[in-house]
Amino acid sequence: MTKIVPYLAEEAIERDAEALLAEYARARRIAIVPPIPIDDIVEKHLKLSLEFDDTHKMFDVPRDPEREPDILGAMFFDEARIVIDDSLDPDENPSKEGRYRFTLAHEGGGHWRLHRAYSKTDPGQGTLFDGPAPPSVVCRSSQAKERVEWQADFYASCLLMPRHLLFDAWRNEFGTSEPFVFDPGVHTSPDHRRRWNGPRAVGEFLREAFQPDHVPCFDQIARRFNRVFLVSPHAMRIRLAQLGLLVSDNSRQQIFAGDE
């Protein structure tokens, strides 16, 4: 379900995610440490209800048994209710915990905080056909590049992997805030046993892992952190790259795209 929302700068989205964490910390009188207690933030602080259901069946969309679900969640603003696809239920599928947490942060953080003002529902719409009100936002993997979904994804990333906590974790792991820069002339050959671009500890970690491009190297580094923050390795890789801690030498540009 496509929603038209205004442009928001990354800095503004990140500030709101930081503000939400600060609000929660003050309300609970606690310090924020990883992993971010996203269930508590969404259900107890924001007062949103959470349900698991077969989202494809709910919205009469065929599910491809050979692929991951396209519809991961839905937000009902008027009811302050989130529905997440039951395939992501962490009690039933512990391996999906990272994706579940990201989806919950996407719905209860991104959409609720950023978009509910732009999704006012006609009060009579829910009873027009003598049925329940339609969802305000239906989140589909196939629509991840749309502005409304990208914003919610970025919000979730900032909320679950706060900048200052991730930099702290990087310094604790590698002893520096210096980024790792992938150099294809070094990290794809035995020469990088003697040469490295970035923190020495990262170079030492990768010295036996010759890789054809930056993505496998970045994935290995991301796995040093994703379990601490309880996110998927893919989500962690994207966040580290967005923060400039993982840099591809080919482009010298930060890498960010919509994620799970």
N, C-alpha and C positions, 0 to 999 in steps of 0.2 A: 504494500500500500504506500504509494508515493506521497510524501508530505513536502510542501514548499516551506522552507524555513530560511531566514536571512543568513547571510555570511557572518561567521564568527571567527575572529582571529584565534589561533592556537593559544596565544597567551591568555586570552579571556577565558577560554575553556579550562585551561589548566588552573587559573586563579580560582574559578568556581569549585573545581574538584578539591583544591587545597582548602578553600573556605568550608566545604562540607566536612572534611576531616577535622578541621579546627573546631567546628560547631559540635561535632560528635565527641571530640576529646574533652571539651569544656563540660558538656552535658553529663558525661560519664566520669569526669575527673580522672582521666587516665592519659598516659602517654601513648602515642600511636607508634606501633612497631609492626614489622611484617610478621606473619601475613595479615593484611588488612581485614578486619572482621566485617566483611561485606554483608553477611546475613543480618547481623545485629544492626548495622547502619540502615539497611533497607527496611527491615521489618519493625524494629523498635524505635529507631530515631526518626525515620521518614514516615513511619506508620503505614507502610504499603503491605498489602496482603500478597502472599505468594502461593501459587498453585502449580502443580505439574499435570500435564494432559498431553494427549496426542494432538499436537497442533495442526498437523496435516488433516486429520479427521475433523477437527473443529472448524476449519476453514474450507473443507471439501477440496483439498488440493492433493493429487496423487503423490504418494511417497515412493521414490525409487529405492528398492531394497538393496541395490548395489552401491548406493551413495549415501553420504551423510545427509541428515535432514536439511532441507532448504529453509524451512520455517523453524527458527530457534526459539522465538518468543514473541509475545505480544503484550502491549500496554493498554490498559483501560483507564484513562485519566479520570473520568467521572466517577469511577468506582474505586480509585486508588488501588488497582489490582494488577498484578503481573502474572502472566501464564508463561511457563517455560516448558519446552518439549520434554516429555517424560524420558526420552533417551539420554538426557543430561542429568537426571536425578543422581546426585553423588552417592546416595545410600544404595541405590540399585546398581550403579555403574561408577565405582570409585575412580576408574581410569579417566573419567570425564570431569573430575572435580575442577580442573583448571578452566575448562571450557564453560562449565556451569557458572563458576564465579565471574568469569568475564561477561557472560550473558546477563547475569544478575546486575552487574555494575553498569552494563550497557543500558538495560531497561530502567533500573531504579536510580541510577546516577544520571547517565546521559539524557535519556528521553524525559525523565521526570523533572530534572533540574533545568534542562535547556529548552524543552519543546512544548511543555504542556500549555504555555500561554498562547501558542499558535495552533492549538487543537481544540478550540471551543466547540462543543457539540450542541446542536439544537436540542433544547430540553424535550421536544416532542419526538425526536428522531427514534428513540428507543422503543416507543410504543406505536410507531407508524404502522408496523406490520405485526403488532401484537407479539413482539419477541424481544429478546435482550438487546441492549445497545451494542452497536458494532465496536470493535477495538479501535482505539485512537491511532495506534501504530502497530503494524505487523512487520516483524523484522525477518528478512530473508537474506540468506547468504548471497544469493544471486543479485541482490541490490546493494551490496556492501559499499559500492563506490558512489552511491547517491549521497548528496550533501547531508541529509538528515541522518543517515546511517553512519557516515564517516565521522560526523561530530560526536555521535553517541559512542562509537568505537574509541575515538581519541579520549573522550571523557573517561571511559572505563579504564583505559591504559593509564591515565594520570592518577586515577583514584586508587587502583590496585598496586601501582608501581610508582609512588610519589618520587619526584625528582630527588629530594634531599635524602630519602632513605636508600634509593638506588645508588646514588653517589657514595653514600656511607658504606654500603655493601661492597661496592667496587674497590674503594680504598682499603677496606678490611681484607679483601681477597688478594689484591695485587700491590698494596702498599703505595698507591699513587692514584691521582685523578687523571693521569695521562690516558688518552684513548688508545685502543688497538687499531692500527691501520693495516689493512690487508694489502700486501704487495705481491702481485702474481709472480714477479721475478724472484721472490724469496720464499713464499709459503707454498709453492708448488714444486720445490726442488730440495734436495738435501742441503743446499747452501744455507737454508734457514736454521740449521743446527748452530751456525755461528753468527747469523745476522737475524735481527728481528726488528719490527717497527711497532713500537708501543711498549707497554709495561713488560719488564723482563719476565715476570711470572707468567704472563700470557704466552710469550714466546717459548718459554720452557714447556708450558702445558701443551703447546701445539707442535713441538719439534719432531715428534714421531708421526704426526698426522699430515702427510702431504695431501693437499686438496686441490681439485681442478679449478675452483673458484671460491669467492668469499663466503657463500652461503653455508657450506658445511663447516667452515671454520667458525663462523659466527654462531652457528647452532651449538657447537661444542662449548663455546664460551657461555652462551645463554643457559646451558644446562648447569652451570655452576651457581646460578641464581634462581632459576624458576621454582625450585622446590621450596626455597625460603619464602618466596612471595605467593606460593600456591597458584601459579599461572602456568599455561602451557609454554614449552620451550619456544614455540613460534611467536607467541605474544611477547615473551621476554626479549627475543632477538630484535623484534621491531622496536620495542621501547628503548633498548640500549642504542640502537642505531639512530632513533629519533633524537636522543639526548646527545648524540655525537660521540658516544663511547666506543662504538663500532663504526669504522669508516672504510668504505671500499676505495682502494687507491685508484681504481679505474675512473671514478667519477668525482671523488672527493665531496660527494653530496650526501646529505642525510637521507636515510631510507625510511619512508613511512607509507603504509597503506592500511586500508580497513582490515581488522582481524577478528578472530573468534572471541 
